[in-house]
Amino acid sequence: MPNINITDKDIVTDLLKDSKFAIHSLTVAVSEASNPELREMLTNYLNAAIDDHFKLTDMAASKNWYNPALAPLDQVKQDLAESQGLM
């Protein structure tokens, strides 16, 4: 069996990715819902998902696991360097 070391940072990064996907999916669902009650329910879920995402982002940033202020190209360079063990 391979030795897999999953860190807290790995878990948080995966949660952030999933959170972004959930927000995107809920946004699409809200924009396509024709039933007002369903639209309201989905909007409530979307607002909660956004709040949770901000909390997760703030926590990750406080631990220096996520730096939302980096420009996209700088983020790619940092991720590449980390994946190659250079940082």
N, C-alpha and C positions, 0 to 999 in steps of 0.2 A: 504494500500500500504506500502511495507517495506521501511524503512529508509535506503537509499543507499548513502554513502558518498564516492564519487570518487574524489581522489586527483590528483593533477598535476603529482605526482610521478606515480600513477596508470596508467595514460594516457601515459606517456612517456615509462613506462615499456612495455605496450601493443604495442606501436609504435615500440619499439626496437625488440620485438618478431616478429611482422609483417615484419619489415625491414629485419631481418635475413632470414625469410621464402622467401621473394621476391628475395633476393640475391641468395639463394639456387636454387629457381625455374628458375631464369634467367641463372644461371650457367649450369643447366641441358639443358635448351633450346638452349643455345649457342653451347654446346658440341654435340647436336643432329641435329642441323640445317645443311642441305646440300646445301641450296641456299646461295651463298656468300653475296648477298645484305641483306638477312634476318639475317645472322650471324653478319654482320657489325652493323645492326640496333640493334639487341639484345645486342651486345657487348657495344654499346653506352649506352643503357638503364642500363646495368649491372654496367658500370663505374659510371654513375650518381647515381645509387642506393647505391653503395659502398661509394661514396663521401657524400651522404646525411646521410648514417648510421654513418659514422665517426663524422659528425657534431652533430648528435643527441646524440651519445655516449659521445662526449666531453662535451656537454651541461649537460647531465645527471650526468656525473662524477663531473662537477664543482659544482653541487648542492648537491653532496653526495647522489644521488639517485641510482647511479650505480657505482660499483667499479670493473672495469675490471681486476685489478691486483690481486684480491683474487683467491686463489686456488679453484678448483671446490667444494671440500668438505667444505671449509670455507664459500663459497657462500651459499651452501645449509643450513649450520648451521645458517648463518645470516638471510636468508630468513625465516627459520622456527621460529627463535626467534622473528622476526618482525611480522610474521603472528599470533603469540601467544601474541603479545603485550608486550614482554619482553624488547624491546629496546626503 
